[in-house]
Amino acid sequence: MSSPPTTHDSRTSPSSESTEKQDTDGVIERLFPTLADPIRKTGFWTAIVLPFLYVPLLVTGLSTATETGTFLLLLAVNLLALYVGHAHRQ
């Protein structure tokens, strides 16, 4: 027996991947051409180190509005750092 045809093809064309990558990676290069590499490197390492700051907040609990706000701010900064640093390559 043969399997039914699938509508989802996992293969993508290389040209569409490279165009998409250039669109997201080129923003920093266009805005700050000489600082793009240091910005990406800083974003990458910030995204790695920042979750360690969550631990004291989560251990003590988010009982006050200040602690909850601090946690949400750290989470937002971490997401921004992940976005900026995702293209960093050593």
Biopython code that builds the backbone (N, CA, C, O; Angstrom):
import numpy as np
from Bio.PDB.StructureBuilder import StructureBuilder

atoms = [
    (1, "MET", "N", (0.834, -1.175, 0.000)),
    (1, "MET", "CA", (0.000, 0.000, 0.000)),
    (1, "MET", "C", (0.883, 1.243, 0.000)),
    (1, "MET", "O", (1.958, 1.263, 0.598)),
    (2, "SER", "N", (0.422, 2.237, -0.657)),
    (2, "SER", "CA", (1.202, 3.471, -0.693)),
    (2, "SER", "C", (0.639, 4.465, 0.303)),
    (2, "SER", "O", (-0.541, 4.426, 0.653)),
    (3, "SER", "N", (1.496, 5.342, 0.744)),
    (3, "SER", "CA", (1.046, 6.352, 1.699)),
    (3, "SER", "C", (0.365, 7.490, 0.945)),
    (3, "SER", "O", (0.705, 7.761, -0.207)),
    (4, "PRO", "N", (-0.581, 8.147, 1.579)),
    (4, "PRO", "CA", (-1.272, 9.251, 0.914)),
    (4, "PRO", "C", (-0.322, 10.421, 0.716)),
    (4, "PRO", "O", (0.616, 10.598, 1.493)),
    (5, "PRO", "N", (-0.553, 11.212, -0.306)),
    (5, "PRO", "CA", (0.321, 12.370, -0.542)),
    (5, "PRO", "C", (0.154, 13.400, 0.572)),
    (5, "PRO", "O", (-0.934, 13.594, 1.113)),
    (6, "THR", "N", (1.243, 14.037, 0.887)),
    (6, "THR", "CA", (1.201, 15.079, 1.918)),
    (6, "THR", "C", (1.171, 16.444, 1.262)),
    (6, "THR", "O", (1.700, 16.637, 0.167)),
    (7, "THR", "N", (0.546, 17.383, 1.943)),
    (7, "THR", "CA", (0.457, 18.741, 1.407)),
    (7, "THR", "C", (1.601, 19.605, 1.889)),
    (7, "THR", "O", (1.831, 20.692, 1.358)),
    (8, "HIS", "N", (2.319, 19.130, 2.893)),
    (8, "HIS", "CA", (3.415, 19.918, 3.453)),
    (8, "HIS", "C", (4.734, 19.353, 2.948)),
    (8, "HIS", "O", (5.042, 18.184, 3.181)),
    (9, "ASP", "N", (5.498, 20.164, 2.271)),
    (9, "ASP", "CA", (6.808, 19.759, 1.792)),
    (9, "ASP", "C", (7.846, 20.476, 2.634)),
    (9, "ASP", "O", (7.879, 21.706, 2.655)),
    (10, "SER", "N", (8.700, 19.724, 3.336)),
    (10, "SER", "CA", (9.663, 20.322, 4.259)),
    (10, "SER", "C", (10.835, 20.978, 3.549)),
    (10, "SER", "O", (11.603, 21.714, 4.169)),
    (11, "ARG", "N", (10.975, 20.724, 2.277)),
    (11, "ARG", "CA", (12.078, 21.338, 1.541)),
    (11, "ARG", "C", (11.720, 22.765, 1.169)),
    (11, "ARG", "O", (10.586, 23.048, 0.781)),
    (12, "THR", "N", (12.681, 23.657, 1.286)),
    (12, "THR", "CA", (12.497, 25.037, 0.859)),
    (12, "THR", "C", (13.607, 25.385, -0.099)),
    (12, "THR", "O", (14.688, 24.797, -0.068)),
    (13, "SER", "N", (13.334, 26.324, -0.930)),
    (13, "SER", "CA", (14.350, 26.710, -1.901)),
    (13, "SER", "C", (15.413, 27.548, -1.227)),
    (13, "SER", "O", (15.090, 28.362, -0.361)),
    (14, "PRO", "N", (16.679, 27.375, -1.598)),
    (14, "PRO", "CA", (17.755, 28.153, -0.979)),
    (14, "PRO", "C", (17.604, 29.641, -1.188)),
    (14, "PRO", "O", (18.007, 30.428, -0.331)),
    (15, "SER", "N", (17.033, 30.045, -2.306)),
    (15, "SER", "CA", (16.910, 31.475, -2.570)),
    (15, "SER", "C", (15.945, 32.139, -1.605)),
    (15, "SER", "O", (16.185, 33.269, -1.180)),
    (16, "SER", "N", (14.844, 31.456, -1.246)),
    (16, "SER", "CA", (13.907, 32.057, -0.302)),
    (16, "SER", "C", (14.517, 32.136, 1.090)),
    (16, "SER", "O", (14.269, 33.106, 1.806)),
    (17, "GLU", "N", (15.308, 31.144, 1.496)),
    (17, "GLU", "CA", (15.969, 31.192, 2.794)),
    (17, "GLU", "C", (16.983, 32.319, 2.849)),
    (17, "GLU", "O", (17.039, 33.047, 3.840)),
    (18, "SER", "N", (17.782, 32.479, 1.809)),
    (18, "SER", "CA", (18.803, 33.518, 1.830)),
    (18, "SER", "C", (18.180, 34.906, 1.787)),
    (18, "SER", "O", (18.701, 35.831, 2.412)),
    (19, "THR", "N", (17.077, 35.072, 1.063)),
    (19, "THR", "CA", (16.405, 36.366, 1.018)),
    (19, "THR", "C", (15.834, 36.706, 2.384)),
    (19, "THR", "O", (15.960, 37.838, 2.852)),
    (20, "GLU", "N", (15.204, 35.726, 3.024)),
    (20, "GLU", "CA", (14.647, 35.956, 4.350)),
    (20, "GLU", "C", (15.750, 36.285, 5.341)),
    (20, "GLU", "O", (15.590, 37.197, 6.152)),
    (21, "LYS", "N", (16.864, 35.567, 5.296)),
    (21, "LYS", "CA", (17.985, 35.801, 6.205)),
    (21, "LYS", "C", (18.575, 37.187, 5.972)),
    (21, "LYS", "O", (18.916, 37.876, 6.933)),
    (22, "GLN", "N", (18.701, 37.605, 4.725)),
    (22, "GLN", "CA", (19.250, 38.921, 4.441)),
    (22, "GLN", "C", (18.327, 40.015, 4.968)),
    (22, "GLN", "O", (18.805, 41.051, 5.430)),
    (23, "ASP", "N", (17.024, 39.803, 4.907)),
    (23, "ASP", "CA", (16.088, 40.802, 5.397)),
    (23, "ASP", "C", (16.236, 41.018, 6.896)),
    (23, "ASP", "O", (16.234, 42.160, 7.355)),
    (24, "THR", "N", (16.367, 39.936, 7.670)),
    (24, "THR", "CA", (16.457, 40.090, 9.121)),
    (24, "THR", "C", (17.863, 40.447, 9.571)),
    (24, "THR", "O", (18.020, 41.183, 10.545)),
    (25, "ASP", "N", (18.880, 39.952, 8.899)),
    (25, "ASP", "CA", (20.249, 40.217, 9.322)),
    (25, "ASP", "C", (20.760, 41.573, 8.843)),
    (25, "ASP", "O", (21.703, 42.106, 9.427)),
    (26, "GLY", "N", (20.180, 42.131, 7.823)),
    (26, "GLY", "CA", (20.697, 43.349, 7.236)),
    (26, "GLY", "C", (20.287, 44.623, 7.937)),
    (26, "GLY", "O", (20.861, 45.674, 7.655)),
    (27, "VAL", "N", (19.331, 44.580, 8.826)),
    (27, "VAL", "CA", (18.842, 45.799, 9.467)),
    (27, "VAL", "C", (19.945, 46.467, 10.270)),
    (27, "VAL", "O", (20.185, 47.664, 10.112)),
    (28, "ILE", "N", (20.612, 45.720, 11.119)),
    (28, "ILE", "CA", (21.682, 46.303, 11.941)),
    (28, "ILE", "C", (22.838, 46.749, 11.067)),
    (28, "ILE", "O", (23.442, 47.793, 11.315)),
    (29, "GLU", "N", (23.150, 45.962, 10.039)),
    (29, "GLU", "CA", (24.247, 46.339, 9.149)),
    (29, "GLU", "C", (23.956, 47.634, 8.405)),
    (29, "GLU", "O", (24.868, 48.421, 8.150)),
    (30, "ARG", "N", (22.685, 47.863, 8.052)),
    (30, "ARG", "CA", (22.330, 49.109, 7.359)),
    (30, "ARG", "C", (22.341, 50.297, 8.300)),
    (30, "ARG", "O", (22.770, 51.387, 7.920)),
    (31, "LEU", "N", (21.871, 50.097, 9.533)),
    (31, "LEU", "CA", (21.797, 51.212, 10.475)),
    (31, "LEU", "C", (23.149, 51.562, 11.089)),
    (31, "LEU", "O", (23.492, 52.737, 11.220)),
    (32, "PHE", "N", (23.915, 50.538, 11.464)),
    (32, "PHE", "CA", (25.203, 50.731, 12.123)),
    (32, "PHE", "C", (26.246, 49.830, 11.470)),
    (32, "PHE", "O", (26.601, 48.795, 12.034)),
    (33, "PRO", "N", (26.739, 50.204, 10.297)),
    (33, "PRO", "CA", (27.626, 49.294, 9.562)),
    (33, "PRO", "C", (28.900, 48.913, 10.311)),
    (33, "PRO", "O", (29.335, 47.764, 10.226)),
    (34, "THR", "N", (29.497, 49.832, 11.031)),
    (34, "THR", "CA", (30.758, 49.511, 11.713)),
    (34, "THR", "C", (30.535, 48.852, 13.071)),
    (34, "THR", "O", (31.437, 48.209, 13.607)),
    (35, "LEU", "N", (29.341, 49.008, 13.625)),
    (35, "LEU", "CA", (29.057, 48.463, 14.954)),
    (35, "LEU", "C", (28.221, 47.185, 14.925)),
    (35, "LEU", "O", (27.865, 46.666, 15.983)),
    (36, "ALA", "N", (27.906, 46.674, 13.756)),
    (36, "ALA", "CA", (27.012, 45.519, 13.653)),
    (36, "ALA", "C", (27.558, 44.302, 14.389)),
    (36, "ALA", "O", (26.823, 43.654, 15.135)),
    (37, "ASP", "N", (28.823, 43.986, 14.194)),
    (37, "ASP", "CA", (29.391, 42.803, 14.843)),
    (37, "ASP", "C", (29.421, 42.939, 16.367)),
    (37, "ASP", "O", (28.999, 42.009, 17.055)),
    (38, "PRO", "N", (29.897, 44.049, 16.922)),
    (38, "PRO", "CA", (29.860, 44.180, 18.386)),
    (38, "PRO", "C", (28.438, 44.173, 18.958)),
    (38, "PRO", "O", (28.216, 43.655, 20.052)),
    (39, "ILE", "N", (27.481, 44.739, 18.229)),
    (39, "ILE", "CA", (26.098, 44.742, 18.701)),
    (39, "ILE", "C", (25.555, 43.318, 18.749)),
    (39, "ILE", "O", (24.923, 42.927, 19.730)),
    (40, "ARG", "N", (25.796, 42.545, 17.699)),
    (40, "ARG", "CA", (25.326, 41.149, 17.665)),
    (40, "ARG", "C", (26.010, 40.312, 18.749)),
    (40, "ARG", "O", (25.372, 39.488, 19.404)),
    (41, "LYS", "N", (27.308, 40.535, 18.928)),
    (41, "LYS", "CA", (28.045, 39.793, 19.951)),
    (41, "LYS", "C", (27.511, 40.118, 21.349)),
    (41, "LYS", "O", (27.337, 39.220, 22.172)),
    (42, "THR", "N", (27.256, 41.384, 21.612)),
    (42, "THR", "CA", (26.712, 41.796, 22.904)),
    (42, "THR", "C", (25.310, 41.222, 23.116)),
    (42, "THR", "O", (24.984, 40.765, 24.211)),
    (43, "GLY", "N", (24.490, 41.246, 22.077)),
    (43, "GLY", "CA", (23.150, 40.668, 22.180)),
    (43, "GLY", "C", (23.197, 39.180, 22.459)),
    (43, "GLY", "O", (22.412, 38.673, 23.261)),
    (44, "PHE", "N", (24.113, 38.471, 21.802)),
    (44, "PHE", "CA", (24.259, 37.031, 21.995)),
    (44, "PHE", "C", (24.627, 36.703, 23.441)),
    (44, "PHE", "O", (23.984, 35.869, 24.078)),
    (45, "TRP", "N", (25.662, 37.363, 23.952)),
    (45, "TRP", "CA", (26.122, 37.054, 25.306)),
    (45, "TRP", "C", (25.158, 37.567, 26.366)),
    (45, "TRP", "O", (25.048, 36.966, 27.435)),
    (46, "THR", "N", (24.461, 38.660, 26.095)),
    (46, "THR", "CA", (23.442, 39.144, 27.021)),
    (46, "THR", "C", (22.307, 38.132, 27.129)),
    (46, "THR", "O", (21.799, 37.873, 28.220)),
    (47, "ALA", "N", (21.911, 37.562, 25.988)),
    (47, "ALA", "CA", (20.845, 36.560, 25.991)),
    (47, "ALA", "C", (21.246, 35.310, 26.765)),
    (47, "ALA", "O", (20.384, 34.614, 27.302)),
    (48, "ILE", "N", (22.526, 35.021, 26.829)),
    (48, "ILE", "CA", (22.997, 33.856, 27.585)),
    (48, "ILE", "C", (23.056, 34.160, 29.080)),
    (48, "ILE", "O", (22.650, 33.327, 29.891)),
    (49, "VAL", "N", (23.553, 35.333, 29.459)),
    (49, "VAL", "CA", (23.793, 35.660, 30.866)),
    (49, "VAL", "C", (22.525, 36.126, 31.586)),
    (49, "VAL", "O", (22.362, 35.855, 32.776)),
    (50, "LEU", "N", (21.637, 36.812, 30.892)),
    (50, "LEU", "CA", (20.476, 37.425, 31.534)),
    (50, "LEU", "C", (19.578, 36.447, 32.296)),
    (50, "LEU", "O", (19.085, 36.820, 33.360)),
    (51, "PRO", "N", (19.336, 35.240, 31.830)),
    (51, "PRO", "CA", (18.473, 34.337, 32.610)),
    (51, "PRO", "C", (18.981, 34.025, 34.018)),
    (51, "PRO", "O", (18.191, 33.636, 34.879)),
    (52, "PHE", "N", (20.265, 34.185, 34.267)),
    (52, "PHE", "CA", (20.772, 33.967, 35.622)),
    (52, "PHE", "C", (20.226, 35.006, 36.603)),
    (52, "PHE", "O", (20.189, 34.762, 37.809)),
    (53, "LEU", "N", (19.810, 36.147, 36.097)),
    (53, "LEU", "CA", (19.216, 37.161, 36.967)),
    (53, "LEU", "C", (17.776, 36.821, 37.335)),
    (53, "LEU", "O", (17.237, 37.397, 38.280)),
    (54, "TYR", "N", (17.144, 35.903, 36.617)),
    (54, "TYR", "CA", (15.789, 35.475, 36.947)),
    (54, "TYR", "C", (15.766, 34.668, 38.245)),
    (54, "TYR", "O", (14.791, 34.717, 38.995)),
    (55, "VAL", "N", (16.830, 33.937, 38.503)),
    (55, "VAL", "CA", (16.852, 32.974, 39.611)),
    (55, "VAL", "C", (16.526, 33.628, 40.950)),
    (55, "VAL", "O", (15.630, 33.138, 41.639)),
    (56, "PRO", "N", (17.199, 34.708, 41.363)),
    (56, "PRO", "CA", (16.850, 35.300, 42.668)),
    (56, "PRO", "C", (15.401, 35.781, 42.724)),
    (56, "PRO", "O", (14.744, 35.667, 43.758)),
    (57, "LEU", "N", (14.914, 36.311, 41.625)),
    (57, "LEU", "CA", (13.522, 36.773, 41.624)),
    (57, "LEU", "C", (12.545, 35.610, 41.756)),
    (57, "LEU", "O", (11.556, 35.701, 42.483)),
    (58, "LEU", "N", (12.825, 34.527, 41.058)),
    (58, "LEU", "CA", (11.909, 33.394, 41.099)),
    (58, "LEU", "C", (12.008, 32.617, 42.410)),
    (58, "LEU", "O", (11.018, 32.043, 42.864)),
    (59, "VAL", "N", (13.194, 32.595, 43.019)),
    (59, "VAL", "CA", (13.357, 31.890, 44.299)),
    (59, "VAL", "C", (12.582, 32.600, 45.405)),
    (59, "VAL", "O", (11.917, 31.955, 46.216)),
    (60, "THR", "N", (12.669, 33.921, 45.436)),
    (60, "THR", "CA", (11.964, 34.674, 46.469)),
    (60, "THR", "C", (10.488, 34.860, 46.141)),
    (60, "THR", "O", (9.695, 35.199, 47.020)),
    (61, "GLY", "N", (10.120, 34.645, 44.901)),
    (61, "GLY", "CA", (8.727, 34.799, 44.499)),
    (61, "GLY", "C", (8.462, 36.187, 43.968)),
    (61, "GLY", "O", (9.159, 37.144, 44.305)),
    (62, "LEU", "N", (7.461, 36.283, 43.146)),
    (62, "LEU", "CA", (7.084, 37.569, 42.559)),
    (62, "LEU", "C", (5.887, 38.120, 43.335)),
    (62, "LEU", "O", (4.781, 38.228, 42.806)),
    (63, "SER", "N", (6.131, 38.462, 44.587)),
    (63, "SER", "CA", (5.037, 38.847, 45.487)),
    (63, "SER", "C", (4.657, 40.316, 45.396)),
    (63, "SER", "O", (3.532, 40.680, 45.739)),
    (64, "THR", "N", (5.568, 41.168, 44.943)),
    (64, "THR", "CA", (5.247, 42.591, 44.848)),
    (64, "THR", "C", (5.179, 43.007, 43.386)),
    (64, "THR", "O", (5.662, 42.305, 42.497)),
    (65, "ALA", "N", (4.579, 44.146, 43.163)),
    (65, "ALA", "CA", (4.467, 44.676, 41.806)),
    (65, "ALA", "C", (5.849, 45.032, 41.253)),
    (65, "ALA", "O", (6.091, 44.889, 40.055)),
    (66, "THR", "N", (6.745, 45.487, 42.110)),
    (66, "THR", "CA", (8.097, 45.831, 41.675)),
    (66, "THR", "C", (8.851, 44.595, 41.199)),
    (66, "THR", "O", (9.521, 44.638, 40.167)),
    (67, "GLU", "N", (8.748, 43.506, 41.935)),
    (67, "GLU", "CA", (9.423, 42.264, 41.530)),
    (67, "GLU", "C", (8.838, 41.720, 40.224)),
    (67, "GLU", "O", (9.577, 41.260, 39.354)),
    (68, "THR", "N", (7.530, 41.773, 40.092)),
    (68, "THR", "CA", (6.888, 41.307, 38.864)),
    (68, "THR", "C", (7.290, 42.184, 37.679)),
    (68, "THR", "O", (7.579, 41.679, 36.594)),
    (69, "GLY", "N", (7.308, 43.480, 37.889)),
    (69, "GLY", "CA", (7.723, 44.398, 36.830)),
    (69, "GLY", "C", (9.175, 44.191, 36.426)),
    (69, "GLY", "O", (9.512, 44.230, 35.242)),
    (70, "THR", "N", (10.030, 43.973, 37.416)),
    (70, "THR", "CA", (11.441, 43.708, 37.135)),
    (70, "THR", "C", (11.604, 42.426, 36.332)),
    (70, "THR", "O", (12.380, 42.380, 35.378)),
    (71, "PHE", "N", (10.871, 41.384, 36.717)),
    (71, "PHE", "CA", (10.933, 40.122, 35.992)),
    (71, "PHE", "C", (10.467, 40.295, 34.550)),
    (71, "PHE", "O", (11.111, 39.789, 33.631)),
    (72, "LEU", "N", (9.367, 40.996, 34.340)),
    (72, "LEU", "CA", (8.860, 41.207, 32.979)),
    (72, "LEU", "C", (9.808, 42.064, 32.148)),
    (72, "LEU", "O", (9.967, 41.833, 30.950)),
    (73, "LEU", "N", (10.437, 43.049, 32.779)),
    (73, "LEU", "CA", (11.431, 43.867, 32.082)),
    (73, "LEU", "C", (12.638, 43.022, 31.669)),
    (73, "LEU", "O", (13.120, 43.130, 30.541)),
    (74, "LEU", "N", (13.124, 42.177, 32.590)),
    (74, "LEU", "CA", (14.241, 41.287, 32.257)),
    (74, "LEU", "C", (13.869, 40.335, 31.125)),
    (74, "LEU", "O", (14.686, 40.062, 30.245)),
    (75, "LEU", "N", (12.649, 39.836, 31.148)),
    (75, "LEU", "CA", (12.186, 38.942, 30.095)),
    (75, "LEU", "C", (12.130, 39.659, 28.748)),
    (75, "LEU", "O", (12.535, 39.093, 27.733)),
    (76, "ALA", "N", (11.638, 40.887, 28.727)),
    (76, "ALA", "CA", (11.573, 41.658, 27.480)),
    (76, "ALA", "C", (12.979, 41.967, 26.949)),
    (76, "ALA", "O", (13.227, 41.866, 25.748)),
    (77, "VAL", "N", (13.887, 42.340, 27.839)),
    (77, "VAL", "CA", (15.266, 42.617, 27.418)),
    (77, "VAL", "C", (15.919, 41.344, 26.890)),
    (77, "VAL", "O", (16.677, 41.388, 25.921)),
    (78, "ASN", "N", (15.627, 40.209, 27.528)),
    (78, "ASN", "CA", (16.187, 38.942, 27.073)),
    (78, "ASN", "C", (15.671, 38.579, 25.677)),
    (78, "ASN", "O", (16.442, 38.111, 24.840)),
    (79, "LEU", "N", (14.397, 38.784, 25.423)),
    (79, "LEU", "CA", (13.845, 38.507, 24.097)),
    (79, "LEU", "C", (14.479, 39.419, 23.036)),
    (79, "LEU", "O", (14.780, 38.968, 21.931)),
    (80, "LEU", "N", (14.680, 40.687, 23.370)),
    (80, "LEU", "CA", (15.342, 41.607, 22.448)),
    (80, "LEU", "C", (16.780, 41.172, 22.187)),
    (80, "LEU", "O", (17.246, 41.214, 21.049)),
    (81, "ALA", "N", (17.478, 40.758, 23.230)),
    (81, "ALA", "CA", (18.864, 40.295, 23.076)),
    (81, "ALA", "C", (18.921, 39.029, 22.227)),
    (81, "ALA", "O", (19.838, 38.867, 21.422)),
    (82, "LEU", "N", (17.952, 38.130, 22.399)),
    (82, "LEU", "CA", (17.898, 36.930, 21.560)),
    (82, "LEU", "C", (17.706, 37.297, 20.098)),
    (82, "LEU", "O", (18.351, 36.722, 19.221)),
    (83, "TYR", "N", (16.828, 38.247, 19.833)),
    (83, "TYR", "CA", (16.569, 38.658, 18.450)),
    (83, "TYR", "C", (17.809, 39.305, 17.833)),
    (83, "TYR", "O", (18.174, 38.995, 16.699)),
    (84, "VAL", "N", (18.451, 40.198, 18.574)),
    (84, "VAL", "CA", (19.621, 40.899, 18.046)),
    (84, "VAL", "C", (20.807, 39.955, 17.898)),
    (84, "VAL", "O", (21.536, 40.035, 16.910)),
    (85, "GLY", "N", (21.013, 39.065, 18.860)),
    (85, "GLY", "CA", (22.192, 38.231, 18.851)),
    (85, "GLY", "C", (22.052, 36.898, 18.164)),
    (85, "GLY", "O", (23.007, 36.121, 18.150)),
    (86, "HIS", "N", (20.890, 36.596, 17.584)),
    (86, "HIS", "CA", (20.693, 35.272, 16.994)),
    (86, "HIS", "C", (21.592, 34.995, 15.811)),
    (86, "HIS", "O", (21.845, 33.832, 15.498)),
    (87, "ALA", "N", (22.076, 36.009, 15.154)),
    (87, "ALA", "CA", (22.919, 35.799, 13.964)),
    (87, "ALA", "C", (24.405, 35.858, 14.272)),
    (87, "ALA", "O", (25.227, 35.792, 13.358)),
    (88, "HIS", "N", (24.759, 35.980, 15.534)),
    (88, "HIS", "CA", (26.181, 36.057, 15.898)),
    (88, "HIS", "C", (26.864, 34.723, 15.610)),
    (88, "HIS", "O", (26.369, 33.659, 15.983)),
    (89, "ARG", "N", (28.012, 34.803, 14.939)),
    (89, "ARG", "CA", (28.819, 33.610, 14.646)),
    (89, "ARG", "C", (30.239, 33.869, 15.082)),
    (89, "ARG", "O", (30.796, 34.936, 14.825)),
    (90, "GLN", "N", (30.819, 32.896, 15.737)),
    (90, "GLN", "CA", (32.214, 33.059, 16.157)),
    (90, "GLN", "C", (33.136, 32.661, 15.046)),
    (90, "GLN", "O", (34.355, 32.727, 15.202)),
]
sb = StructureBuilder()
sb.init_structure("model")
sb.init_model(0)
sb.init_chain("A")
sb.init_seg("    ")
for serial, (resi, resn, name, xyz) in enumerate(atoms, 1):
    if name == "N":
        sb.init_residue(resn, " ", resi, " ")
    sb.init_atom(name, np.array(xyz, "f"), 0.0, 1.0, " ", f" {name:<3s}", serial, name[0])
structure = sb.get_structure()
